[in-house]
Amino acid sequence: QRFGVRQRQTLTRCAAHSLYMSATPIPRSISLMKSGVMDVTLLQSESRSVETTIVSSDNLEKVVTILENKVDAGSKCFWVLPRIARSKVECEDDEDSHQSNVIERYNTLVKTLGEERVCHIHGRMLQNEREEQLARFADPSSKAAVLVGTTVIEVGIDIPDVNILIVEDADRFGLSQLHQLRGRIGR
């Protein structure tokens, strides 16, 4: 069971001082900090520096070319998208017709990088299929270097070799999700 707000408030009433720790900026905590109810203490540790770059979806070919060069040099990448596939309704909807999805991106990257270098994972896959794709991606002797998926990679996956994260349509994710995804890199 998750440790919720009520349990935290009960403990806070019993203590003179409380320290809450979180690696992810939870929206409620951010609100409490902004209003002055909660103070912030930043614990710093040494970690690898991470470079963040924002690229327009119009430059997708350039991103794939750079990724291909990085993969050739030994890098591994998580490529995260908000959707698994398009539904018939989404294909007819003009606003969402430009939205990419895991299946389309996987197929595009396979054409460029080759099937042995690209894996994919999403929540509609059977458990054993997901585990097989993850094991192939995590295996240092495998040529698999790009894992295309949804936010199923957000929690519980620890592959230290991954040093690139591409989040496509990042505006479709919440702040906590983006922080969790960022936490998969530089571990």
C-alpha positions as CSV (number, residue, x, y, z in Angstrom):
1,Q,0.0,0.0,0.0
2,R,1.2,3.5,-0.8
3,F,2.1,5.8,2.0
4,G,-0.5,8.5,1.5
5,V,-1.2,12.0,2.6
6,R,-3.4,10.9,5.6
7,Q,-0.6,8.7,7.0
8,R,1.9,11.5,6.6
9,Q,-0.3,14.0,8.4
10,T,-0.8,11.5,11.3
11,L,3.0,11.2,11.7
12,T,3.5,14.9,11.4
13,R,1.2,15.6,14.3
14,C,3.3,13.3,16.5
15,A,6.7,14.9,15.6
16,A,8.2,18.3,16.3
17,H,10.1,18.2,13.0
18,S,9.5,16.2,9.8
19,L,11.6,15.5,6.8
20,Y,10.0,14.3,3.5
21,M,12.2,12.9,0.9
22,S,11.3,12.5,-2.8
23,A,13.3,12.1,-5.9
24,T,10.3,13.2,-8.0
25,P,8.6,16.6,-7.6
26,I,5.1,15.6,-6.8
27,P,2.6,18.3,-7.8
28,R,1.1,18.5,-4.3
29,S,4.5,18.9,-2.8
30,I,5.4,21.6,-5.3
31,S,2.2,23.5,-4.3
32,L,3.0,23.2,-0.6
33,M,6.5,24.6,-1.2
34,K,5.2,27.5,-3.3
35,S,2.7,28.4,-0.6
36,G,5.4,28.3,2.1
37,V,3.9,25.4,4.1
38,M,6.9,23.2,3.3
39,D,10.6,24.2,3.1
40,V,13.0,22.7,0.6
41,T,16.3,21.1,1.4
42,L,18.3,19.9,-1.6
43,L,20.6,16.9,-1.0
44,Q,23.2,16.8,-3.7
45,S,25.2,13.8,-4.8
46,E,27.7,13.2,-7.5
47,S,26.1,12.0,-10.7
48,R,27.0,12.0,-14.3
49,S,26.2,15.3,-16.0
50,V,23.2,15.2,-18.3
51,E,22.8,17.3,-21.4
52,T,19.2,18.3,-22.2
53,T,18.2,19.4,-25.7
54,I,14.8,20.3,-27.0
55,V,14.3,19.5,-30.7
56,S,11.2,20.2,-32.8
57,S,9.4,17.2,-34.3
58,D,10.2,18.8,-37.7
59,N,13.8,17.7,-37.1
60,L,13.1,14.0,-36.6
61,E,15.4,12.9,-39.4
62,K,18.3,14.8,-37.8
63,V,17.6,13.2,-34.5
64,V,17.6,9.7,-36.0
65,T,20.9,10.5,-37.8
66,I,22.5,11.7,-34.6
67,L,21.1,8.6,-32.8
68,E,22.5,6.3,-35.4
69,N,26.0,7.8,-34.9
70,K,25.7,7.6,-31.1
71,V,24.5,3.9,-31.4
72,D,27.5,3.2,-33.7
73,A,29.7,4.6,-31.0
74,G,28.2,2.3,-28.3
75,S,25.4,4.3,-26.8
76,K,22.0,2.9,-25.7
77,C,18.7,4.8,-25.9
78,F,15.2,4.9,-24.4
79,W,12.8,6.4,-26.9
80,V,9.5,7.1,-25.1
81,L,6.2,8.0,-26.7
82,P,2.8,8.6,-25.1
83,R,0.8,6.2,-27.4
84,I,1.1,2.6,-28.3
85,A,-0.8,2.8,-31.7
86,R,-3.4,4.9,-33.4
87,S,-7.0,4.1,-33.1
88,K,-9.4,4.6,-36.0
89,V,-10.8,7.7,-34.3
90,E,-7.4,9.2,-33.8
91,C,-6.6,8.7,-37.5
92,E,-9.7,10.7,-38.4
93,D,-9.0,13.5,-35.9
94,D,-6.9,16.3,-37.5
95,E,-5.4,17.5,-34.2
96,D,-3.9,14.2,-33.3
97,S,-3.0,12.9,-36.8
98,H,0.6,14.1,-36.4
99,Q,1.1,12.2,-33.1
100,S,3.6,9.4,-33.3
101,N,3.2,6.1,-31.5
102,V,5.4,3.2,-30.4
103,I,4.5,0.9,-33.3
104,E,5.1,3.5,-36.0
105,R,8.4,4.8,-34.4
106,Y,9.6,1.2,-33.9
107,N,9.0,0.4,-37.6
108,T,10.7,3.7,-38.7
109,L,13.8,3.0,-36.5
110,V,14.0,-0.6,-37.7
111,K,14.2,0.6,-41.3
112,T,17.1,2.9,-40.4
113,L,19.0,1.0,-37.7
114,G,18.0,-2.6,-38.4
115,E,15.8,-5.0,-36.5
116,E,18.6,-6.4,-34.3
117,R,19.4,-2.9,-32.9
118,V,15.8,-1.9,-32.0
119,C,13.4,-3.3,-29.4
120,H,10.0,-2.1,-28.3
121,I,7.9,-2.4,-25.2
122,H,4.4,-1.3,-24.1
123,G,1.6,-2.2,-21.7
124,R,-0.5,-4.2,-24.1
125,M,2.3,-6.8,-24.6
126,L,2.1,-10.0,-22.7
127,Q,4.4,-10.1,-19.6
128,N,6.7,-12.7,-21.2
129,E,7.1,-10.6,-24.4
130,R,8.0,-7.5,-22.4
131,E,10.5,-9.4,-20.3
132,E,12.0,-10.9,-23.5
133,Q,12.4,-7.4,-25.1
134,L,13.9,-6.0,-21.9
135,A,16.3,-8.9,-21.4
136,R,17.5,-8.5,-25.0
137,F,18.0,-4.8,-24.6
138,A,19.8,-5.1,-21.3
139,D,22.1,-7.9,-22.4
140,P,25.6,-6.4,-23.0
141,S,26.3,-8.9,-25.7
142,S,23.2,-8.0,-27.7
143,K,23.3,-5.5,-30.6
144,A,20.0,-4.0,-29.3
145,A,20.7,-0.4,-28.6
146,V,17.3,1.4,-28.8
147,L,14.2,0.6,-26.7
148,V,11.1,2.2,-28.1
149,G,8.3,2.2,-25.5
150,T,5.7,3.9,-23.4
151,T,6.1,5.0,-19.8
152,V,6.3,1.3,-18.8
153,I,10.0,2.0,-18.5
154,E,9.3,4.8,-16.0
155,V,9.7,2.7,-12.8
156,G,11.7,-0.4,-11.9
157,I,14.0,-0.6,-14.9
158,D,17.7,-0.2,-14.2
159,I,20.0,-0.5,-17.2
160,P,23.1,1.6,-16.4
161,D,24.4,1.5,-20.0
162,V,21.5,3.7,-21.2
163,N,22.8,7.2,-21.7
164,I,20.3,8.7,-24.1
165,L,16.6,9.5,-23.5
166,I,14.3,10.7,-26.3
167,V,10.9,11.8,-25.2
168,E,8.7,12.4,-28.2
169,D,5.6,14.6,-27.6
170,A,6.9,15.4,-24.1
171,D,4.0,17.9,-23.7
172,R,1.7,14.8,-23.4
173,F,3.4,13.7,-20.1
174,G,3.2,15.1,-16.6
175,L,6.0,16.6,-14.7
176,S,6.3,13.6,-12.4
177,Q,6.4,11.2,-15.4
178,L,9.2,13.3,-17.1
179,H,11.2,13.3,-13.8
180,Q,10.8,9.5,-13.5
181,L,11.9,9.0,-17.1
182,R,14.9,11.3,-16.6
183,G,15.8,9.2,-13.6
184,R,16.4,6.2,-15.9
185,I,19.5,8.0,-17.3
186,G,22.8,8.6,-15.5
187,R,22.2,6.0,-12.8
